[in-house]
Amino acid sequence: MVSLTGRTRQSWLPLFVLGVGMSMIIIDATIVNVAVPAIMSDLGLSATDVEWVNSIYSLTFAALLIPLGRTGDVRGRRRTFAVGCVVFLAASMLAAAAGSGAMLIGARVLQGVGASMVVPMTLAIINALYTGRRRTVAFAVWGSIIGGMAALGPLLGGWVVTDLGWRWAFWVNLPIGLLVLLGTLRVPESRDPAAGGRDVPGVLLSVLGTSSLVFGLIEGQRYGWFTAGDGGLSPIPFAFLVAVLALSALVLVERARARAGRPVILDLSLLAIPSFRYGGAAAMIITLGEFGLILVLPLYLQTAMGFTAFKTGLIIASLAGGTFLAGGVVPRLPLAPRLIVRLGLGLEASAAIAVGLTVSPSLGPWSLVPWLVLWGIGIGFASAQLPNVMLAGVPARQSGAASGLQSAIRQLGAAIGIAVLGAVLVTGLDAAMAERLPDEPALRHAVRDSAGAAVTAISDPVKHEAAVAAAADATRRVTIVTGFVLLGGVGATLLLPDTGERRPEEE
């Protein structure tokens, strides 16, 4: 059982605190992406160093979501959330003061640890705290924050890096984090009284399996899926093999421990809950599809169209407008949460295909905005309410474990999205460049290998025009594929049960 006072249940202050904490994590990720060129120049980093600045964060974050989600159930969700904020703040200050690539990469590891505590606990606390209509509102706010901050982050990042310097991409977390820590005093504590003990084998297998899988997905393009650039064997197949073995062993070990009544970090009984099982499948597909936009559109607008980072940020920020608009509309819709998810996915898919059909070398700077607003509304409907549906049948005492697994599923979907849609982009660029400039293999390879970034360096007007057209073709292909992937997510939601409320006996 999870005991919460009636007064606490009626308060929106905890939701505000959780929302600000979640915003800190999301804004940091997007600002750091914008700051990469400045970091590279200031610290003298190699291209490999820069890639690890982001990759090591993603690996650490994904690897620890499941074990630290369960930690919240055992040690207390508010406590885990607060400790995560402290770790994230300390790591941010370390990153801001970094004088070398090694120090910055180490700080990013610690940031991943902190983020893997904060993110699942926001969902777990919301799931334990709010019921009924307030639950729908809470998840609508949570989803709006995720979509909105992800869209606003590049705009904010462009301003911070340009006017204040890249170190402020990390210093900005300090006042936000201190506000969140102060606010945690008003967040009620909750835990699973029946949980206890440690599951060391489960933790080790979970970390090894998840990190190997995510490494293989996000680094496949760089190292080669089967063979390396020098003709040798790529490490990616070995990473996938380790992932399969470790995750298979994890399932067997956790089943055996559960039968013996011993503590587990991966509660396989969650997969017996229809809303969680089918919602997880939908979440992976949705996240995979949503990364289509995040992956290609900013790159296309800046490299092929020549837009500034600020103008690109303004255009992408229209996505946030749609997301925040949806957050205000969702609580007023007379629809079950699963129907809201389905409606949102339909809007996202339609907007993605419309973006693909709109992209062209003669693209006006604001012609994408209506479709991005529509996409944002879809995100506000689908991504916001899907956790509501997934966690509806989960007993409150298991909120931490379920939220950690849900977050891991979404992170895995993002990694698959980057791998699959990145491959679609690269092959599309290669085919389009071969069609338009068949006698320029070196140029074709440069554009392909840089994912289009090399377009800006082409000085010949005819070749530049051909490369811009090729980038438009490849971007169009990715966004249309994204639309059809999202339509596949609609199919997954057909299996979701018609429920939006946690079972009362589990309150």
N, C-alpha and C positions, 0 to 999 in steps of 0.2 A: 504494500500500500504506500501511497505518497500523500502525505498530509500537508494541506495548504489552507491558510485561513481564508474566510469569505472575503475579508477586506482586501487581501492581497490579490484574490482572483479578479476583483473589480478594477484594479489599478492598471493604468496604461504606462506607468513609469518604467517598470521592468522592460517592456517592449521597446521603449525609447533607448534605454541603456544597451540592450542587445543590438538594436539597429545601428547605433553609433559604433559599437564594437565591430560589427560586421562591415560597416562602411570603411573603417580603418584598414581592414584586411584587403578589401577589394580595391580601394583607391591606391594603396601601396603597390599592389601588383601592376596596375595600369600605369602609374607614374614611373615605376622603375623601367618599364618597357620603353617609355618615351625618353628616359634619361640615359639609355644605353650608349648612344654616340658620345655624349659628353663624358660619361664615365670612362669610356675607352680612350678618349683623348687625354684626359687629365691623369689617369693612372698608368697610361701606356700599356693597356691590356692587349693581348692578342685576340684574334677572332675566337679561338678556342676558349680562352678565359671568359670572354663575354657570354658565350653560349652557356657556360657552366654557372654564371651568375643567376640565370633564370632556371636552368635545368635542375640544379641542385635543390633549389627551393621547391620545385614541383615534385621531385622525387621524395624529399623529406616529408612534405605535406601529405602526399598520397600514402606513403608507407605507414604513417602513424595515425591516420584517421580512425581505423578500426580499434586498435588497442586503447587509444586515448579517449575514444567515445565511450568505451566500456569503463574506463577509469572514472568518468563522470558519474556513472551509476553507482560505483562502489564508494568513491571518496567524497562525492557531493558535486553536483553540477555547477553550482555557483562558484565553489572553490576552484574547480578545474578551469572554469571560464576566467576567473580572476588571475590564477597562476599563468594561464596562457597569455593574458594581456601583459603581465609583468615580463615574461620571457620575450614576447614580441617587442615590447618597448626597449628592453635592454639590448636586444639584437639590433633594433633600429638605430640606437645611439652608437653602437659599435660600427655599424655600416656607415653612418654619417661621418665618423672619425677615421674611416679606413684610409690607410696610406699605401696599400698594396692590394693586388688582386687576391692574394691568399686570405688576407684579413676580411675582405669584402665577401668572398665566397663562404668563409666560416660564419660570418654574420648572417648570411642568407640561409645557412643550415639552421641556425637558431631561430630565425624568423619562421621557417617552415614548421619547426617544433611548436612554437607559440600559436601559429595559425591553425594547426591541427587540433589544438585544444579549444580555441575560440569558436571556430565554425560549427562543429557538430553540437557544441553546447548551446548555441543560440536556438537551434531547432529543438533540442531536447527540453530546454526550459520552457519554450513556447508550448510544446506538446503537453508538458506536465501542468502548465499554469492556466491555460485558457480553454474554455469549452463553448459549445453552442455558436451563436452568431459572432461572439467575440473571437472565437478561434478562427473563423473565416476572415475576419478583419485583420487579425494578427498575422496570418500567413500572407494576406494580400500586401500588408506593409512590408513584411520580410522579403517577399518576391520583388516588390517595387524597388527596394533598396538594392538588391543584387543587380537587377537589370539597369536601374538608373545610375548607380555608381560606376558600373562597368562602362557605361556610355559616357559619363561625365569625366571619368578618370583621365583619358587622353587630353581633354581640353584643359583640365586643371594641371596636368603634368606639363603640358606645353608652356603654360604661364609660369609655373614654379621653376622649371629648368631654365627657361629663357631669362627671367628677371631675377631669380634668387640663386641659381646654381644647382647642380645635381645633388649636392649633399642635403639640400632642403627636401628632396624627395623622401628622405628618411627622417629628418628632424621634424617634419610636419606631423609625424605620428605621436610626438611627445605630448603636446597639449590635448590631442584627441584621446590618447590612451589614459592620461591622468583623469580626464573627465569621466571616462568609462569606469575606471577603478573606483572613483568616488561614488558613482552611481550604483555599483554592485552592492553597496550597503543596503540598498532598497530592493534588491532582488532576493526573493525567498530561496532558501536552500531546499533541495530535494535530492533524494537518492533512493536506491533500491535496498531496503533493509535486509533482504534475503541474500544479497550479493556479498561475496567475501572471498578472500584467498587470492592467490596469484596463479596465472597460467603462463609460465615462462615458455614452454614449448610453443604454445599458440602465438605468443607475441613474436618470437623469433621467426616462426614460419610465415606469419602474416607480413612482417616487415620485409623478409627476404623475397617472398612471392610477389607482393604488390610492387615493391621498388624495382624488381627485375622486369616485371611486365610493363610498367610505365616507362622505364629506361628504354626498353626495346621499341616502344611505340614512338616516343618523342625523338629518339636519336637514330631511327632507322634511315631517314633521308641522309643524314650526315655520314654515318659509317657504312651505309650500304646494307640492303636487306639480307643479302646472301654473301656477296663478295665485297671486299674493301676496294678503295680506289687504286691501291697498288697491286691488285690482283689476288691478294691473300684472302683468307676467310674472315668475314666480318664477325664481330662479337655479338651481333644482334641475334642470330639463331641460338647461341648459347644462352643469352639472356632469356629468350622465350622458353627454352628447355628448362632452365632453372625455375622460371615462374610456374610452369605446368607442374613440375615435380613438387615444388614447395606448397603451392595452393592445393594440390591433390592431397598431400600429406596433412595439410591443415584441416581439411574436411574430415579425414579419417581420425585424426587425433582429437578433434573437437567432439565428434560423435562418441568416441570411446570415453572421453572425460565426462560428457553429459550423461551417458548411461551409468557411469560410476558415481554420479552425484558430485563431481568435482567442478571447480570454477572454470568457466570458458570465456574467452574474449569474443568469439564468433558464435553467437546464439543462432544455431541453424533452425530453431523453431520459428524464427521470424519469417523464414521462407514458406512456412505453412500457412501464413496469413495471406489470403488472396490479395488484399489491397496493397500489401507490401511487396509481394512477389511480382505482380503484374505492373504495379507502379514503378518498381525498380527497372523493369525492362523499358517502360516508357521513358523514364528519366534518362537512361543511357542514350536512347535514340534522340531525345530532345536536345540533350547537351551536345551530342555529336553534331546535330544539325545547326544549332545556334552558333557553334564555333566557325561555321562557314563564313558568316559575316565578319566576325572578329579577325579571322585569319586573312582574308583577301581584300576587303574594301579599303581599309586605311592604306594598305600598301599600294593599291591601284591608284587611289586619289593623289597620293604624294609622288609616286615615282612616274606613273604614266601620264597623269593629268597635270602634274607640276603644281598642285595645290600646296600651300604652306601647311605646316603642322597645326597651326592655329585654325586655319580654315577647315582643314580635315576634321579637327576636333569639334568645331561648331556643327558640321554636317552630321557627324556620328552622334553628337549630343541630342539630336532630334529624336533618337531612339529613347533617350531617357524621358523626354516629354511624353511619349506614348506610354511608357512604363508607369510613370507617376499618375497619368490620367487613368490608366486601368486600375491602379491601386485604389482610387476613389470610387470607381464604378463597381468593382467586384462585390463589395458588401451589399449593394443595392439590387443585384441581379437575382431574380426569383428562380435560380437554377441550382441543381445539385452541384457540388464541387467537381465531380467527374465530368459533368457536361460543360462546366466552365473551362476545364482543362482541354476538352475536345474542341471547343470553340476557339480557344487560344491557339491551339496547334493549327487549326484551319487558317486562321488569320496569319500566323507566321509563315506557313507554307505558301500562301497566296502572295504575301509581301516579298518573300525570297525570290519567287519566280518573276514577280513584277520588277524587282531590282535587276535581275538578270536580263530581262527584256529591255530595260531602260539604259543599261550601261552601253556606251558607245564612245568613239574618239571625239565626237562633237558634244559630249555631255556638258550640260550647263551645271554650274556649281550647286544649284539648289534643286535640281530636278529629281534627286533621289529622296528629298526630305519627306514628301507625303508617304512614300512606301516605308521609310524607316520609322515614321510615327506609327504606321499600321503594324509594323514588325514589333515595335515596342509595346503596343497594346496587346499583341498576341503573347509576348513574353510575360507581361503583367498578369494575364489570365492563366496561361499554362504553367509557367515555372513557379508562380506564386502559390497556386492551389494544388499542384501535384504533391508537395510534401504533406499538405493537409490530408489528401486522400491516402497517401502511403502510410502515414502514421496513425490514421483513424482507428485501425483495428489493433494497434500495438498497445499493450498495457503500459500505463504511465511509468511503472517501475523499470521498464526496459527502454525508456526513451533515449538514454545515452547511447546504448549499443546500437539501437535502430538508427539513430541520427548519424552515428559514425559510419555505419555501413551504407546508409543513403548517400552521405557525402562522398564516400569512396567510390560508389557507383557513378556518381556524377563526374568525379575527377577522372575515372577511367573512360567515361564517355567523351570527356574533353580531349584526353590523350588520343583516343581512337579517331576523334574528329580531326585533330591536327595531322595525324598520320595519313588518314584516308583522303581528306580534302586537300591536304598538302600535295599528295601524290597526284590528285586530279589537276591541281593548279600547274604543277611542274610538267606533267605530260601534255596538258593543254597548251602551255607556252611552247614546248618543243614542237608540237605538231603545227601550231599556227605560225611560228617562225620559219619552219621548214617550208611551209606553203608560200609564205610571202617573200622570204629571202633564201631560196634554195642554194644559192652560190656563196653563202656566208656561214659556213659551219661553225667557225670560231665565235662569231657574234651570237649565233643561235645558242651555243652552249653557255656563253656568258650570261645571257638573259635567263636561260633555263635554270642554271645553277644558282643564280642570285634570286630566284623566284620573282623576277621582274625588276629588281632594284637597279640593275645595270642599264635600264632604259634611259635614265637621266644622263648617263655619260656618253650617249651616242650623239656625235656632233653633226654627222651628215643628215640633212633635212629629210631626204627620201627614206633613208634607213630608219631614222627616228620615227617617222610617220608609220612605217610598216611595223616597227616594234610596238608602238602605242596601240595599233590595231590588233596586234597579236595579244597584247596584255588584256585588251577589252574582250577578246574572244575567250581567253582562259578564265577571266573573272566571271564572264557570263556563264561559262560551263559550270564553275564551282557553285555559284548561287542557285542555278537551276537544279543541280544535283542536290543541293541543300534543301530546296523546296520539296523535292520528292522524298528525301530522307524524313523530313518532318511529317509528310503525309503517311509514311510508315509508322510514325509515332501515333497517329490517329488510330491506326489499326490496333496498336497495343492497348490503347485506352478502352477499346470495346470490351476487354475482359475485366476491367475494373468494377468492383462491386459498387452498388448505389448506396454509399455511406459517406458522410462528412463529419461524423462525430465519433469520438472515442467511446467505447462501450462503458456504460455507467458503472458496471460492477468493478471496473478497473481504475476508477477515479482514486 
